[in-house]
Amino acid sequence: MQTFHNDGFEIAFIDQSPANGGEGEPVLLIHGFASSYLVNWISPGWVKTLTEAGYRVIALDNRGHGRSTKSYNPAAYTPSEMATDAAALLDHLGIEKAHVFGYSMGARISAFLALEHPEKIATLILGGLGYGMVDGVGDWDPIADALVAPDPEAISHPRGKMFRTFADQTRSDRQALAACIATSRELVSEAQMTTITAPVLVGVGTKDDIAGSAQRLAALLPNGEAFDIEGRDHMLAVGDRTFKARVIEFLKEHTIT
């Protein structure tokens, strides 16, 4: 891994060349809540899939996650603040424009990146988050409580228990995650979504009870399209082979000019 500094954070990232040794169009990957570049992108095979398809893959550990600096200040974790890390990473690498692919919380960060730095976006892929981008993804306050609960066996909230287990499996800093979840769910309005003019692919699992409708979000976007990840829930959709195939098709349909 490499690192760079932005806004007082040391941000860890990888920069993988295409498997064929060429230059390749850059794809920036932004992972989800309580995850990391390793869990979200390496383990499900995305980096392998993309590099073998001829793309240069850049993936960061979001602030508060993985090997990047942790903060216990919720103000550090708004999607806008987190998007500055992604923008600064592209600048650090001298990349003027990239394909940007975010999953779940990473999709929200990607949307803010597109809103605030549209010149950097060639295409946008939003995985694991549909209309929940606009109308919210339910009550997540119990998840923050579950993350800092002294005894995980005492957690009764199903989604809280799921994310606590996930955070423990990924050996995350749970106090940092609790701070992150407090402010990282900022909504994007329908009006804001209509201003994202880049081609956008929205992929959501048909059994995902968190993300909201892919079709309803895509309908707001001037160049949006939805993709149903059949039979997959929020956790399993990310590694789905049909989703990978559609993403590769989408990228090849929209080369960087």
N, C-alpha and C positions, 0 to 999 in steps of 0.2 A: 504494500500500500504506500501511497504518497500522502502528503499533507500540505495544506496551505492555510493561511490565516485570513479571517474575515470577521469584522465586528467583534473582536476579542475572542473569537472561537478558533480553535484549531480543528479544521475539517479534514477528515480522512477520506480518501477516494482512490479509485482504481482507474486506469486509462489503458484499455486493451486494444491492441491493433487487430485488424481483420486477420482471419486465419490464413488468407491467401498472401499476406504480407503487403498488400496494397495500402493506400491511404484510407479509403473508405469514408462514407458520409458519417458524421458523428451522431450518436444517439445517447442522450443523457437520461439516466435512469434515477428516479427519485422514489425511495421506498416508503412503506406504510408505517403506521404507529406501532411502536414497540418492536420493530423489526430492524434490519440492517441491510447493507448491500449484499452481505453473504447469504442471509436467510431469504431475502426477497428476490434476489437476482441470480446468485451463483447456484444455490441448492436446487431451485426449480428448473435450472438449465437455460435461463434467458441469455446469459452472457455467451455461453457456448452457441446457442441458436443464432444470435445476432452476429457474432464474429464469423461464424461459418457462412453466414449469408453475405459477408463482405462489408460489414459495418464496423466502425470504430466505436467502442463502447466505453462510456464514462459513467461511473456510478459512485455516489457519495454516501457516506454515513451522515444522516441529518444531525444537526446539533442535538445533544441530549441522547443520542443513540450510538450504538456500536462503539467505534474507537474515537469518535469525535468528542469534543469538550462537552461536559455536562453543566447545566445550570439549574438551579432550583427556583429561579425567578420566572413566573408564568409570562411576564411581559416579553421574554425572549423568544416565545414560541408561537407568536401569531403567524398565520400563513405568509403574510407579507414579509415579516422578518426572516422566516426560513427560506423564502424565495430569494432573498438577497444572497444567501450562500450559493444557491444554484447559479445565479447570474454571475457572481464573482468567480465561481469555478470556471465557467466558460471564458470569462475575461482572462483568468490566470493561464488558461491553456491556449489563448489566442484564437478561440473559436467564435466567429461572428454570428453564426446561425446554426442551429441543431434541431434534430428531431428530439422531442421531449416526451418521455413516457413515465407517468407516475401511477402508483397503485395506492388506492384508499387515501390515507392522509397525503400521500405523495401526489395523488391526482389533484387534491385541493391546492397543494403547494404549486403544482404545475399550472393550474388555472390562474393563480395569482401571478406567477411568473409571466404568463401570456398577457395578462391585463396590464402589468406594470413594465414589461420589457418585450413588447410585441415584436420588435425588430430581431430578437434572438430566436424566434420560434419559426421553424420550417413547417413542422406538423406537430400535432398534439395527440397523445394517446392517453386516455383516461380510463384506467382499469379499476374495478372494484368500487366505483362511485358514480352513481347516476344522478337522478334528480335530488338526492340527498345533499348534493352540492348546494342546492338552493333552499330546500325546506328543512334541512337538518337530518340527523341520523339517529334521532331518539335521545333518551335521557342517559347521558354518559357520566353523570356525577357519581353514581354507584361504582363505576369502574375506577375512578380516582380513589375512592374509599377502599376498594378491594386491593388496589396496588400497594397501599401502605398499611393494610391490615396486619397486625402482629401474627395472627394465626390463620393461614390460608384455609384450613379445614372449617373455619367458622363462617366463610363467605357463602351466602345463600343466593345472591343475585347471579343468574346464569351467565349473562354476558360478562359481568365482573369476574366471575370465576374463570371463564375462558381466557380473558386477557391476563389475569394474574398468572395462570398456568403458562401462557405463552411468554410472558415477561420473565418468568423463572427459567423456562427452557432456554431462552436466548441470553440468560445471565445479564439482564438489563439493570440499569440503575432505576429502581422503581420510584424513588422520590423525584428524579428528573422526569420520568414519564408522567407522574401525577401532575407536575407543574405544566408539562406539555399539553396534556389533555384538557386542561382548564381553559386554554386560549387558542388551541390549534383548530377549533371547529368553526371558526368564523365563516359565515355564509357568503355566498356570491349571489347577487340579485339576478333575476331574469334579464333585466336591462343590461347588466354588465356582461352576461354570457353572450348576448347578441352582438357584442362588439369584438368578440374573438373571431377573426376572419380566416385564420389559418385552417387547413383541413384538420378535422378532429374525428378520431375513432373512439367511441365510448363502449367499453366491454364490461358487462356485468353478468355474473352467474345467475342462472334462472332460479336457484335456490338460495340466493343471497338475500338475507333479511335485514341487511344494514344499508346497502348502497342506494336503494331507490331505483326508479325506472331509467334504464339506459335510453329508451326511445324518447321519453319526455325531455330529457336533457339534450339529446341530439337534435330534437326539433327546434330548440332555441338557437342553435348554432347555424350561422349562414352556410357553413360547409361541414356540417356534422353528420355522422352516420352511427347507427347503433349496431352492436354485435352481441347476440345472446350466447353466453357460454353455457351450453346445455348441461343440466344436471349437477352443476357445481355451486357450492356455497361460497361465502366470503373468503374462507381460508384456502379452499382448494382451487378456486378459479384461476389463481395467478399462474399455476404451472400447467394449465390445460393445453393439450397439443393443438386443438382446433383454434384456440386463441392465438397461439404462437404462429400458426400458419396464416391466420388473417392479418396479424400485425406485419409479418414479412411482406405479404401482398400489398398491404396499405402503404408501407414504406416505399416499395418499388413503384407504386402508382404515383407517388408524390416525391420525386427527386428534388434535392436542394438546387435552386437556381441562383 
